[in-house]
Amino acid sequence: MGRSLICLTLTCNTIAADLELVNRYRSYIDLVELRVDYLDEDERFHIRSFPQQAHIPSILTIRRKIDGGRYEGGEASRTMLFARGLAFADQNPAKNFAYVDFEDDFRIPSLQEGALAFGTRIIRSYHNMSAPVTNLAERLRAMRVTGYEIPKIAFMPHSLSDVTNLFREAADLTGADHILCAMGPEGLPSRILCDKLNSYLTYTTAPENMQNTKSLGHIDPVTLCNTYHFRELNKDTAVYGITGYPLEVTSSPLLHNKGYQKHHMNAVFIPVRSKAIEEMMEFAEQVGIKGFAVTVPHKQAVLQYLQEISARVGDIGACNTVVRRGSCWYGYNTDAGGIKKALAEFLGLEKLHRKKVAIIGAGGASRAIAYVVKMMGGKACIFNRTISKAKMLAEDFGFKYAPLIPESAPLLEEYSFLIIQTTSKGMESSLPPNENNDPLWFYEFNGTENLFDIIYAPEVTPVMSRAAAAGCRVSNGFPMLKYQGYEQFKLFTGVDYESTDAE
């Protein structure tokens, strides 16, 4: 079996619009899937001419609602549509559909015989939109009537553990073509690492139509190729990643994968969403992950799974980097180095010299920030909505603490030389600033504050826009992400990210 193929799923309501997407993304894909169930009623009469117009191998699919599609007609009318798409087969295979997707319970002998007679391969599919699928080898054997068919199983996992089981069962599935996919956010690793599933192809969606397949967890072909270098991946590719929950936005894959490409490494860095850190540890063992970044809410929970931790992790009480050496997991904290370098660059100061700093929030990232502020000689006050968490963090580092409420505004002003915002508020990027997206909605900036928000997407958060308008110096968290990522990269690979030896 060769490299897994990239299929672009087409979900426009007209054939012309679908063809425009084919031409736009042609260099990133190997084949396309025409989703007839998304086409307008009158457009469905013209599906037969699609392969000749597309000039690329095409799959004919008419997906029922029960299987995650939009087709609402009966099976008789759907059978007629399939017949229309496969009719009048040309002697030139390029003018016919290269594949047709028939569900496992849709077995029409005349359609099957017609497809096979003219070289159209049948994808025999099974979809479970609400639960995981197990016993894959047995199911695939039962679905494959002839060696010319490609059985496909796609399911919605309940957790990362379901995805781990998919990789576990797929490890021995070699020799015959099949398609395997876990859907939804947890299923993203199955799309990027489908070569490790021995899967015939992976499905993608154009950015313009991503809303149509949002629940399925599709990735766009440009990101798949340019960020994850999909066409260069193979079974020897070293896998790294980042885990957390909900892990909706992360720039770490782009940073790390650029580094692997720069230094000519056969490696990939992927997002792995996990509600519980034990699920990530299980996944990492199964897939052979060599190292991974840890983000909220797992930076403290991961400690119990590590055989050894660095002194900095012990001092901070949180780990954001896990590295596999032999059979053991080692824990590090690169947040501290990243924030120290980013703050020094932002302020133009190597030391805080007893300057007063406000730390907003008391989560995992706040621990590393409190550690750095103390190391740089600053005084700090922890402001948090849950006062018990603020108290616990503050007492660990000898700082003050206060509730994050309007009544704390005078104290916040006292500690306002540097305000470091560590909460998730502002990620939604909804403007104007309000109580829901601005953690300091009650505070009036006077223009003398330095505001550092660890959020980096969006580039400007509501609290940053309000502070900048008052004349404050502001920075988002990208410098922190960059510098801690460089340190992670060296821990993972032993190579300095910024070195030019490989260029």
C-alpha positions in Angstrom: 0.0 0.0 0.0 1.3 3.4 -0.9 1.0 6.8 0.7 -2.4 7.7 2.1 -4.3 10.0 -0.4 -5.8 13.4 0.3 -9.5 13.7 -0.6 -11.3 17.0 -0.8 -14.9 16.7 0.2 -17.0 19.1 -1.9 -20.1 20.5 -0.2 -21.2 23.4 -2.3 -24.8 23.7 -3.6 -23.8 23.9 -7.3 -21.4 21.9 -9.4 -19.8 25.1 -10.7 -18.9 26.2 -7.2 -17.5 22.7 -6.5 -15.4 22.8 -9.6 -14.0 26.2 -8.6 -12.8 24.7 -5.3 -11.2 21.7 -7.2 -9.2 24.1 -9.3 -8.2 26.3 -6.3 -6.9 23.4 -4.2 -5.8 21.0 -7.0 -2.1 21.1 -6.0 -2.9 20.0 -2.4 -5.2 17.0 -3.2 -5.2 13.6 -4.9 -8.9 13.1 -5.5 -12.3 14.7 -4.6 -15.6 13.5 -3.2 -18.7 15.0 -4.9 -21.3 15.2 -2.1 -24.5 15.1 -4.2 -26.6 15.4 -1.0 -25.4 19.1 -0.7 -26.3 20.0 -4.3 -29.5 21.9 -5.2 -32.2 19.7 -6.6 -31.8 20.9 -10.2 -28.0 20.5 -10.0 -28.3 16.8 -9.3 -29.4 16.2 -12.9 -25.9 17.1 -14.1 -23.7 15.0 -11.8 -22.7 12.5 -14.6 -20.5 15.2 -16.3 -18.6 16.1 -13.2 -15.6 13.7 -13.6 -14.9 15.0 -17.1 -15.0 18.6 -15.9 -13.0 18.0 -12.7 -10.0 16.3 -14.4 -9.2 14.5 -11.1 -10.3 11.1 -9.7 -13.7 11.6 -8.1 -15.9 9.8 -5.6 -19.7 9.8 -6.1 -21.4 10.1 -2.7 -25.0 10.7 -1.8 -25.0 10.6 2.0 -28.1 10.0 4.0 -29.0 12.1 7.1 -28.6 9.1 9.4 -25.0 8.7 8.2 -24.2 12.4 8.7 -25.3 13.6 5.3 -28.1 15.8 4.0 -30.1 13.5 1.7 -33.7 13.4 2.8 -35.3 11.5 -0.1 -36.2 7.8 -0.1 -33.9 4.9 -1.1 -35.7 4.6 -4.4 -34.9 8.1 -5.5 -31.3 7.8 -4.2 -30.9 4.6 -6.2 -32.0 6.6 -9.3 -29.5 9.3 -8.5 -26.6 6.8 -8.2 -27.7 5.2 -11.5 -27.7 8.7 -13.2 -24.2 9.3 -12.0 -22.9 6.0 -13.2 -24.8 5.7 -16.4 -23.4 5.8 -19.9 -19.9 4.9 -18.7 -17.2 6.0 -21.1 -14.4 3.8 -22.4 -12.0 6.5 -21.1 -12.0 5.9 -17.3 -11.0 9.5 -16.6 -14.5 10.5 -17.7 -16.2 8.2 -15.2 -16.4 8.4 -11.4 -13.3 6.6 -10.1 -15.1 5.6 -6.9 -18.7 5.3 -5.7 -19.6 5.3 -2.0 -22.3 2.8 -1.1 -23.2 2.3 2.6 -22.8 -1.3 3.9 -26.6 -1.7 4.1 -27.1 -0.3 0.6 -26.6 -3.3 -1.7 -28.2 -2.9 -5.2 -26.7 -5.6 -7.5 -27.3 -3.7 -10.7 -25.5 -0.7 -9.4 -22.6 -2.8 -8.0 -22.2 -4.7 -11.3 -22.4 -1.5 -13.4 -19.7 0.1 -11.2 -17.3 -2.8 -11.3 -17.8 -3.4 -15.1 -16.4 0.1 -15.9 -13.6 0.2 -13.3 -15.4 2.3 -10.7 -14.2 1.1 -7.2 -16.8 0.7 -4.5 -16.2 2.3 -1.2 -18.3 0.2 1.2 -19.0 2.6 4.1 -20.3 2.4 7.7 -20.8 5.5 9.8 -21.7 5.7 13.4 -22.4 9.4 14.3 -22.8 8.8 18.0 -20.5 6.0 19.2 -17.1 4.4 18.7 -16.7 1.2 16.6 -14.6 -1.7 17.7 -13.7 -5.2 16.3 -12.4 -3.4 13.2 -10.7 -6.4 11.5 -13.9 -8.5 11.7 -16.1 -5.7 10.5 -13.9 -4.9 7.6 -13.8 -8.5 6.5 -17.5 -8.7 6.6 -17.9 -5.5 4.6 -15.5 -6.4 1.8 -17.4 -8.6 -0.6 -14.7 -8.5 -3.3 -11.1 -7.5 -3.3 -12.0 -4.6 -5.5 -14.0 -2.9 -2.8 -12.7 -0.5 -0.1 -14.4 -0.9 3.2 -14.7 2.4 5.2 -15.5 2.8 8.9 -16.0 6.3 10.4 -17.3 6.9 13.9 -17.7 9.6 16.5 -15.5 8.9 19.5 -16.7 9.6 23.0 -13.1 10.3 24.2 -9.5 10.1 23.2 -9.4 6.5 24.5 -11.7 5.5 21.6 -9.2 7.0 19.2 -6.4 5.2 20.9 -8.3 1.9 20.4 -8.6 2.8 16.7 -4.8 3.0 16.4 -4.4 -0.1 18.4 -6.7 -2.2 16.3 -5.5 -0.7 13.0 -1.9 -1.6 13.7 -2.3 -5.1 12.3 -4.6 -4.2 9.4 -2.2 -4.4 6.5 -2.4 -5.9 3.0 -5.8 -4.8 1.9 -7.2 -1.3 1.2 -9.5 0.3 3.8 -10.5 3.7 5.1 -10.6 4.4 8.9 -11.5 7.7 10.5 -12.4 9.0 13.9 -14.6 12.1 13.6 -14.9 15.2 15.8 -12.1 17.2 17.5 -10.7 14.1 19.3 -10.4 12.4 16.0 -8.0 14.9 14.4 -4.9 12.6 14.9 -6.6 9.9 12.8 -6.8 12.4 9.9 -3.2 13.5 10.1 -1.6 10.2 11.0 -3.9 8.1 8.8 -0.7 6.4 7.4 -0.3 4.8 10.9 -3.9 3.5 10.4 -2.9 2.0 7.0 -5.8 4.1 5.7 -6.3 4.5 2.0 -7.2 8.2 2.3 -8.0 11.1 4.5 -10.9 13.5 4.0 -10.5 17.3 4.0 -12.7 20.3 3.4 -12.0 23.6 1.8 -11.7 26.5 4.2 -14.7 28.2 2.5 -16.9 25.2 3.4 -15.6 24.3 6.8 -18.8 25.1 8.5 -20.5 22.4 6.5 -18.4 19.7 8.0 -17.7 21.3 11.4 -19.2 18.4 13.4 -17.0 15.9 11.5 -13.7 17.5 12.4 -12.3 17.9 8.9 -9.1 19.7 8.4 -8.4 21.8 5.3 -6.0 20.6 2.7 -3.6 23.6 2.8 -3.1 23.2 6.6 -2.7 19.4 6.2 0.0 19.9 3.6 1.7 23.1 4.7 1.5 22.9 8.5 1.6 19.1 8.9 3.6 18.2 5.7 1.2 15.3 5.2 2.8 14.1 2.0 6.1 13.6 3.7 4.8 11.5 6.6 5.5 7.8 6.8 5.6 5.0 9.3 9.1 6.2 10.4 8.0 9.7 11.2 8.6 10.7 14.8 5.5 12.1 16.4 5.3 14.9 18.9 2.2 16.9 20.0 0.3 19.1 22.4 -2.5 18.1 24.7 -5.1 19.9 26.7 -8.8 20.7 26.8 -10.6 22.1 24.9 -7.5 22.9 22.9 -9.5 24.9 20.3 -6.7 27.2 19.3 -2.9 26.5 19.3 0.0 27.8 17.2 2.4 25.2 18.5 2.1 22.8 15.6 3.0 25.5 13.1 6.0 26.5 15.2 7.4 23.0 15.8 6.7 21.7 12.3 8.5 24.6 10.7 11.4 23.7 12.9 11.4 20.0 11.8 11.3 21.1 8.2 14.1 23.7 8.6 16.3 21.0 10.2 15.3 18.3 7.7 13.8 16.0 10.3 11.3 13.3 9.7 8.9 14.4 12.4 5.5 15.9 13.0 3.8 17.8 15.8 0.0 17.4 16.2 -2.8 18.6 18.5 -4.3 15.8 20.7 -7.4 16.9 22.6 -7.8 15.0 25.9 -10.3 15.6 28.7 -8.2 13.6 31.1 -4.4 13.4 31.1 -4.4 9.6 31.6 -6.0 9.3 28.2 -3.1 11.3 26.6 -0.6 9.0 28.3 -2.4 6.0 26.9 -2.5 7.5 23.4 1.2 8.5 23.6 2.2 4.9 24.5 0.1 3.4 21.6 1.2 5.8 18.9 4.8 6.1 20.0 4.8 9.8 20.8 8.3 10.9 21.7 7.3 14.1 23.5 4.4 16.4 24.0 3.5 19.9 25.3 0.9 20.1 28.1 -1.5 23.0 28.4 -4.6 23.7 30.5 -6.0 21.9 32.5 -3.3 19.2 32.7 -0.1 20.9 33.8 -0.4 19.7 37.4 -2.3 16.4 36.8 0.4 15.1 34.5 3.0 15.1 37.3 1.7 11.7 38.7 2.6 10.0 35.4 6.2 11.2 35.2 9.2 9.1 36.4 11.4 12.2 36.8 10.9 15.9 36.8 13.3 18.9 36.5 14.1 21.1 39.4 12.1 23.9 37.8 9.0 21.7 37.7 9.4 20.9 41.3 9.8 24.6 42.2 6.8 25.7 40.1 4.6 22.7 40.7 3.5 22.5 37.1 4.8 20.8 33.9 4.3 21.9 30.3 6.7 19.6 28.5 6.9 15.8 28.6 9.7 13.8 26.9 10.1 10.1 26.5 13.5 8.6 27.1 13.6 4.8 26.9 10.6 3.6 28.8 10.4 6.6 31.1 8.6 10.0 30.9 10.5 13.1 32.0 8.8 16.4 32.9 10.1 19.9 32.3 8.7 23.5 32.4 9.6 25.7 29.5 6.9 28.2 30.3 9.2 29.9 32.9 12.0 30.4 30.4 9.6 31.6 27.7 7.9 34.1 29.9 11.2 35.4 31.4 12.6 36.1 28.0 9.3 37.6 26.7 9.0 39.9 29.7 12.6 41.1 29.5 12.1 41.8 25.8 8.7 43.6 26.4 9.9 45.7 29.3 13.5 46.2 28.3 14.4 45.0 31.8 16.3 41.9 33.0 15.2 42.5 36.6 12.0 43.8 38.1 13.8 45.3 41.2 10.9 45.0 43.6 8.4 46.5 41.1 4.8 45.6 41.8 3.1 43.1 39.5 -0.5 42.0 39.2 -1.0 38.4 38.1 -4.6 37.9 36.8 -5.7 34.3 37.3 -4.4 31.4 39.3 -4.2 28.5 36.8 -1.3 26.4 35.6 0.3 29.2 33.6 0.1 31.5 36.6 2.3 29.3 38.6 5.2 29.6 36.1 4.6 33.4 35.8 4.6 33.8 39.6 7.9 31.8 39.7 9.5 34.1 37.1 8.2 37.3 38.7 9.8 36.2 42.0 13.0 35.1 40.3 13.2 38.6 38.6 12.9 40.3 42.0 9.3 41.6 41.6 6.6 41.8 44.2 3.2 40.4 43.1 -0.5 40.2 44.0 -2.5 37.3 42.6 -6.1 38.3 41.6 -8.5 35.5 40.9 -12.3 35.0 41.0 -11.9 32.0 43.3 -10.0 33.5 46.3 -9.0 30.1 47.7 -6.9 29.4 44.5 -5.4 32.9 44.6 -4.4 32.3 48.3 -2.9 28.9 47.6 -0.7 30.2 44.7 0.3 33.4 46.5 1.4 31.6 49.7 3.6 29.3 47.6 5.6 32.3 46.4 5.2 34.7 49.3 2.9 37.1 47.4 -0.3 38.9 48.2 -3.7 37.8 46.9 -7.1 39.4 46.3 -10.4 38.5 44.7 -10.9 39.6 41.1 -13.8 42.0 41.7 -14.4 45.7 41.3 -13.7 46.3 45.0 -10.1 45.2 44.3 -9.5 48.0 41.8 -7.4 50.2 44.2 -5.1 47.3 45.0 -4.8 46.4 41.3 -3.8 50.0 40.6 -1.1 49.7 43.3 0.3 46.6 41.6 -0.1 47.9 38.1 3.5 48.5 36.9 3.1 45.2 35.1 -0.2 43.4 34.7 0.0 39.8 33.4 -3.3 38.4 32.2 -3.4 34.6 32.3 -7.1 33.7 32.1 -8.9 32.4 29.0 -11.1 35.5 28.8 -10.6 37.2 25.5 -10.1 34.2 23.3 -13.5 34.7 21.7 -12.3 38.1 20.4 -15.7 39.6 20.8 -15.6 43.4 20.9 -16.3 45.8 22.4 -14.8 44.8 25.8 -17.3 43.6 28.4 -17.6 41.6 31.6 -17.7 38.3 29.6 -14.5 38.9 27.5 -12.4 41.3 29.6 -11.2 40.0 33.0 -10.4 43.6 34.1 -13.7 45.1 32.8 -14.0 47.1 36.1 -10.5 48.6 36.0 -9.8 52.0 34.4 -6.3 52.1 32.8 -4.4 55.4 33.3 -1.8 54.8 30.6 1.2 54.0 32.8 0.6 50.3 33.0 2.4 47.6 31.0 -0.1 44.9 30.0 1.1 41.4 29.0 -1.8 39.1 27.9 -0.6 35.4 27.5 -3.4 34.9 24.9 -2.0 35.0 21.3 -5.1 34.3 19.2 -6.6 36.7 18.7 -3.6 39.0 18.4 -5.4 41.8 20.2 -7.8 40.8 23.0 -10.5 43.1 24.3 -8.5 44.0 27.4 -5.5 44.7 25.3 -7.5 47.1 23.0 -8.8 48.9 26.0 -5.4 49.3 27.6 -3.7 50.4 24.3 -6.5 53.0 23.8 -5.5 54.5 27.2 -1.9 54.7 26.2 -0.5 51.6 27.8 2.2 49.4 26.4 0.7 46.0 25.5 1.9 42.6 24.3 0.1 39.4 23.5 1.5 36.0 24.4 3.1 35.0 21.2 6.6 35.9 22.3 6.1 33.6 25.3 4.8 30.8 23.1 7.7 31.2 20.7 10.5 31.2 23.3 9.1 28.3 25.4 8.5 26.4 22.1 12.2 26.9 21.1 13.2 25.4 24.5 10.7 22.5 24.0 12.1 21.9 20.5 15.6 21.4 21.9 14.3 19.1 24.7 12.5 17.0 22.0 15.2 16.9 19.4 18.5 18.0 21.0 18.8 20.7 18.3 18.7 24.5 18.8 15.6 25.8 16.9 17.3 29.0 15.7 20.6 27.4 14.7 21.4 27.7 11.0 23.7 24.7 10.7 21.0 22.8 8.7 20.3 25.5 6.2 
